């Protein structure tokens, strides 16, 4: 039977249908053969063209905001500033995606160039580049593993914090979402919030954190140095221009950007139809397939398709974003039901996932006791 097309009634009725959890009848090699070879090519010219475009548009927004908003009537400036914040956060989100690709060595064929570009971009956005690079790669290596995944690790029903019982209502869910999306990225970087459980304190800024190996510790110092330099430059700007100016030009768009990143990554890995696995069932391919592509409309293009090509990104993270759509189309006929796409509107999906995906537990199935699904029943 043909797969329902996006936009059809049947397609819209199927977003909660569980994906297969058994080992797929294809291999990663089969998927790679189906993808046109040029999709694996990383072009310095193409990569820099996207980066230069994003930075140019960002600078135009900055120039307009810093030179014209303050001369508007006060009641107009109250409207103009939020518009600038949203537009700037949107376009800088594309810069963030390119920095993220550098961490996957998807920007160019030269590791030193990827690390240099990624370090400069992520540091400018107060993200520790090498720290993120290594923890994020471990997330890719252990996706959907209950023991070893690095981020958005769901809780077992038996380990559920009692506070979540009181938040399991409409108001509680909204407050929980607001908290996670306002502070989630910072809390993850500093306190490993929503990350893998370690036997001691884990922090992305700590070179001795259990997240990192001994060979990686020196680069964590470099990441920290980058953050300190940018923070000092912001301090000098605040002394010169004022803290209000720095907040309006830089901090407010950054906060919106961070919130949007939490939204995107949360919705990529949290869905009622996706399984998680314990060590008795987990393997890399099934874990990588337990992700979901979503439709963000025009934001797909502005965000370099990070949200609607996430499945291919987990399967082949070195494919650059400008080939990801073509690669996704190439493997969908092979993936069949193992591919998950959900076009539910973002706000509706956020609330639905907050409601339905409270904890995970396995079904009463002797053949799949190591396969865990989201649930919300108490």
Secondary structure in CASP SS format (residue, H / E / C, confidence):
PFRMAT SS
TARGET T0000
AUTHOR 0000-0000-0000
METHOD secondary structure of the structure
MODEL  1
X C 1.00
X C 1.00
X C 1.00
X C 1.00
X C 1.00
X C 1.00
X C 1.00
X C 1.00
X H 1.00
X H 1.00
X H 1.00
X H 1.00
X H 1.00
X C 1.00
X C 1.00
X C 1.00
X C 1.00
X C 1.00
X C 1.00
X C 1.00
X C 1.00
X C 1.00
X C 1.00
X C 1.00
X C 1.00
X C 1.00
X C 1.00
X H 1.00
X H 1.00
X H 1.00
X H 1.00
X H 1.00
X H 1.00
X H 1.00
X C 1.00
X C 1.00
X H 1.00
X H 1.00
X H 1.00
X H 1.00
X C 1.00
X C 1.00
X C 1.00
X H 1.00
X H 1.00
X H 1.00
X H 1.00
X H 1.00
X H 1.00
X H 1.00
X H 1.00
X H 1.00
X H 1.00
X H 1.00
X H 1.00
X H 1.00
X H 1.00
X H 1.00
X H 1.00
X H 1.00
X H 1.00
X H 1.00
X H 1.00
X H 1.00
X H 1.00
X H 1.00
X H 1.00
X H 1.00
X H 1.00
X H 1.00
X H 1.00
X C 1.00
X C 1.00
X H 1.00
X H 1.00
X H 1.00
X H 1.00
X H 1.00
X H 1.00
X H 1.00
X H 1.00
X H 1.00
X H 1.00
X H 1.00
X H 1.00
X H 1.00
X H 1.00
X H 1.00
X H 1.00
X H 1.00
X H 1.00
X H 1.00
X H 1.00
X H 1.00
X H 1.00
X H 1.00
X H 1.00
X H 1.00
X H 1.00
X H 1.00
X H 1.00
X H 1.00
X H 1.00
X C 1.00
X C 1.00
X C 1.00
X C 1.00
X C 1.00
X C 1.00
X C 1.00
X H 1.00
X H 1.00
X H 1.00
X H 1.00
X H 1.00
X H 1.00
X H 1.00
X H 1.00
X H 1.00
X H 1.00
X H 1.00
X H 1.00
X H 1.00
X H 1.00
X C 1.00
X C 1.00
X C 1.00
X C 1.00
X H 1.00
X H 1.00
X H 1.00
X H 1.00
X H 1.00
X H 1.00
X H 1.00
X H 1.00
X H 1.00
X H 1.00
X H 1.00
X H 1.00
X H 1.00
X C 1.00
X C 1.00
X C 1.00
X E 1.00
X C 1.00
X C 1.00
X C 1.00
X C 1.00
X C 1.00
X E 1.00
X C 1.00
X C 1.00
X C 1.00
X C 1.00
X E 1.00
X H 1.00
X H 1.00
X H 1.00
X C 1.00
X C 1.00
X H 1.00
X H 1.00
X H 1.00
X H 1.00
X H 1.00
X H 1.00
X C 1.00
X C 1.00
X H 1.00
X H 1.00
X H 1.00
X H 1.00
X H 1.00
X H 1.00
X H 1.00
X H 1.00
X H 1.00
X H 1.00
X H 1.00
X H 1.00
X H 1.00
X H 1.00
X H 1.00
X H 1.00
X H 1.00
X H 1.00
X H 1.00
X H 1.00
X H 1.00
X H 1.00
X C 1.00
X C 1.00
X C 1.00
X E 1.00
X C 1.00
X C 1.00
X C 1.00
X C 1.00
X C 1.00
X C 1.00
X C 1.00
X C 1.00
X C 1.00
X C 1.00
X C 1.00
X C 1.00
X C 1.00
X C 1.00
X C 1.00
X C 1.00
X C 1.00
X C 1.00
X H 1.00
X H 1.00
X H 1.00
X H 1.00
X H 1.00
X H 1.00
X H 1.00
X H 1.00
X H 1.00
X H 1.00
X H 1.00
X H 1.00
X H 1.00
X H 1.00
X H 1.00
X H 1.00
X H 1.00
X H 1.00
X H 1.00
X H 1.00
X H 1.00
X H 1.00
X H 1.00
X H 1.00
X H 1.00
X H 1.00
X H 1.00
X H 1.00
X C 1.00
X H 1.00
X H 1.00
X H 1.00
X H 1.00
X H 1.00
X H 1.00
X H 1.00
X H 1.00
X H 1.00
X H 1.00
X H 1.00
X H 1.00
X H 1.00
X H 1.00
X H 1.00
X H 1.00
X H 1.00
X H 1.00
X H 1.00
X H 1.00
X H 1.00
X H 1.00
X H 1.00
X H 1.00
X H 1.00
X H 1.00
X H 1.00
X C 1.00
X C 1.00
X C 1.00
X C 1.00
X C 1.00
X C 1.00
X E 1.00
X E 1.00
X C 1.00
X C 1.00
X C 1.00
X C 1.00
X C 1.00
X C 1.00
X H 1.00
X H 1.00
X H 1.00
X H 1.00
X H 1.00
X H 1.00
X C 1.00
X C 1.00
X C 1.00
X E 1.00
X E 1.00
X C 1.00
X C 1.00
X C 1.00
X H 1.00
X H 1.00
X H 1.00
X H 1.00
X H 1.00
X C 1.00
X C 1.00
X C 1.00
X C 1.00
X C 1.00
X C 1.00
X C 1.00
X H 1.00
X H 1.00
X H 1.00
X H 1.00
X H 1.00
X H 1.00
X C 1.00
X C 1.00
X C 1.00
X C 1.00
X C 1.00
X H 1.00
X H 1.00
X H 1.00
X H 1.00
X H 1.00
X H 1.00
X H 1.00
X H 1.00
X H 1.00
X H 1.00
X H 1.00
X H 1.00
X H 1.00
X H 1.00
X H 1.00
X H 1.00
X H 1.00
X H 1.00
X C 1.00
X C 1.00
X E 1.00
X E 1.00
X C 1.00
X C 1.00
X C 1.00
X H 1.00
X H 1.00
X H 1.00
X H 1.00
X H 1.00
X H 1.00
X H 1.00
X H 1.00
X H 1.00
X H 1.00
X H 1.00
X C 1.00
X C 1.00
X E 1.00
X E 1.00
X E 1.00
X E 1.00
X C 1.00
X C 1.00
X C 1.00
X H 1.00
X H 1.00
X H 1.00
X C 1.00
X C 1.00
X E 1.00
X E 1.00
X E 1.00
X E 1.00
X E 1.00
X C 1.00
X C 1.00
X C 1.00
END
